[in-house]
């Protein structure tokens, strides 16, 4: 189980598939907000997975504060801020070579993957 202040970093080089134009979330070839959110969520998911826990995302509240182009090296961090039973809360942020490009909060719920999937197939 994760502990408060545990942190994980996920890295990505922005490609054409990560742009707002490609994702349909905008008309420009800049790093898409959905791609930034996915990178943030991946950092939180991976942090928990590295501790042996499967989890699902339940809430994300972020601001995308600055654009960056394809070819940019970006990364997202997820830092555990609280753990309440199976609920884990994170501060998330994303950065490129020039500084922060987004930030927010994210919540994940620890699950038993087999039981979770079994419920969905009934």
Residue pairs with C-beta under 8 A, 6 or more apart in sequence:
1 51
1 53
1 83
1 110
2 47
2 48
2 51
2 53
2 80
2 83
2 88
3 80
3 83
4 80
4 81
4 82
4 83
5 79
5 80
6 47
6 51
6 79
6 80
7 47
7 77
7 78
7 79
7 80
8 43
8 44
8 46
8 47
8 50
8 77
8 78
9 43
9 75
9 76
9 77
10 39
10 40
10 42
10 43
10 46
10 75
10 76
10 77
10 78
11 73
11 74
11 75
12 18
12 35
12 39
12 73
12 74
12 75
12 76
13 71
13 72
13 73
13 74
14 31
14 35
14 68
14 69
14 70
14 71
14 72
14 73
14 74
15 70
16 22
16 29
16 70
17 23
18 31
18 32
18 35
18 70
19 28
19 29
19 30
19 31
19 32
19 35
19 70
20 26
20 27
20 28
20 29
20 30
20 31
20 32
20 33
21 27
21 28
21 29
22 29
22 32
23 32
23 34
23 35
25 32
25 33
25 34
26 32
26 33
28 67
29 69
29 70
30 67
30 68
30 69
30 70
31 67
31 68
31 69
31 70
31 72
31 74
31 96
31 101
33 62
33 64
33 102
36 62
36 64
36 74
36 76
36 94
36 101
36 102
37 60
37 62
39 74
39 75
39 76
39 94
40 60
40 62
40 76
40 78
40 92
40 93
40 94
40 102
40 104
40 106
41 57
41 60
41 92
41 106
42 76
43 76
43 77
43 78
43 92
44 55
44 57
44 78
44 88
44 90
44 92
44 106
44 108
45 55
45 57
45 108
47 78
47 80
47 90
48 54
48 55
48 88
48 108
48 110
49 55
53 110
54 110
54 111
54 112
54 113
54 116
55 88
55 108
55 109
55 110
55 111
56 108
56 109
56 111
56 116
57 106
57 107
57 108
58 107
58 108
58 109
59 105
59 106
59 107
60 92
60 104
60 105
60 106
60 107
61 104
61 105
61 106
62 92
62 102
62 103
62 104
62 105
62 106
63 102
63 103
63 104
64 101
64 102
65 100
65 101
65 102
65 103
66 96
66 98
66 99
66 100
66 101
66 102
67 101
68 74
68 96
68 98
68 101
72 96
72 97
73 96
73 97
74 94
74 95
74 96
74 101
75 94
75 95
76 92
76 93
76 94
76 95
77 92
77 93
77 94
77 95
78 90
78 91
78 92
78 106
79 90
79 91
79 92
80 88
80 89
80 90
81 89
81 90
81 91
81 105
82 88
82 89
83 89
86 109
86 110
86 111
87 107
87 108
87 109
87 110
88 107
88 108
88 109
88 110
89 105
89 106
89 107
90 105
90 106
90 107
90 108
91 103
91 104
91 105
92 103
92 104
92 105
92 106
93 100
93 102
93 103
93 104
94 100
94 101
94 102
94 103
95 101
